[in-house]
Structure formats: structure tokens, C-alpha cells
Amino acid sequence: MRLILAILLPFVVFFTIRRPFQGFFCLLLQLTLIGWIPAAIWAVYSLSQYNTDKKIKAATKDRA
């Protein structure tokens, strides 16, 4: 669901992963038609990094 949101409304994804400053910056970028594609790519990349960080945190929690 977040992946679809990252493509359609990139700035919203940053608020869902608790990065409000980047969300505002992404909104400014998204307001231009040319900036929409870089904003969507940035949102998808940030979402994948967020998911990876969650997996790493869960794996290290299980070890301890």
C-alpha cells in the first residue's frame, strides 16, 4: 500500500515513516510537474531503506 502511495503521493510516505522535514521538502519538489518523478523515486528509495532498517532492527533484537 505504501509503495502505491509513494508513486502517487510521494510526500505522504515521508510522514508515514516519521520524516516530516523530508515530507515538506518532497511536497515542494512534487509541486512542479518535472519534480514529480524524482520525488516518487526518492519516496520509493526511502521506503525501501525504512523497511530494511526495520528488518535489521528486528533481527538484532532477536539475537540479544
N, C-alpha and C positions, 0 to 999 in steps of 0.2 A: 504494500500500500504506500509506504514512504517513497519507494522508487518511482511510482507513477506521480506522486506529489512532487518529487524532485524535478521531474521533467516539465510538468505543467505549471507549478508554482514553486520555483526554486527557493525563494526566500522563506517560505513557511517551514521547510525542512530544518533550517538552522534554528528556528525557535523550538522545534520538537526535540532537537538533540542538545538543547540548552546552550546555544551560542547566539545570543541576541544581537551583539555588536555586528557579527558577520551577517546576520539576517538583515539588518538595516542596510549594510553596505551592498548586499546582494540585491535588495529591493531597488536601490539606486541604479545598480547595474542593469537590472531587469527592466527598468522603465524605458530604456531605449530598445528598439527592435533588434539592433545589432548586438546588444549586450545580453539578450535573452539566451543565446546558445552558450556563451561562456559561463553564464550564471547557472544554467542547467548542468553543464559539465562539472562545474565546481561543486554544486549541490550533490550530484551523484558520487563524486570522489569523496567528499566529506562524509557522506552517509556510509560509504564502504569502510572508511577509516574508523568511524564510530562503531560499526558492527565488529570490526577486527579488534578494537580496543576492549569491547565488551567480552569477546571470546577469550582474549588473553587474561583479562581480569578474572573471569570465571575459572580458567584453567589454573591460575596461580592460587586462587582461593582454595581449590580442591587439594592442592599439594600441602598447604600449610595446616 
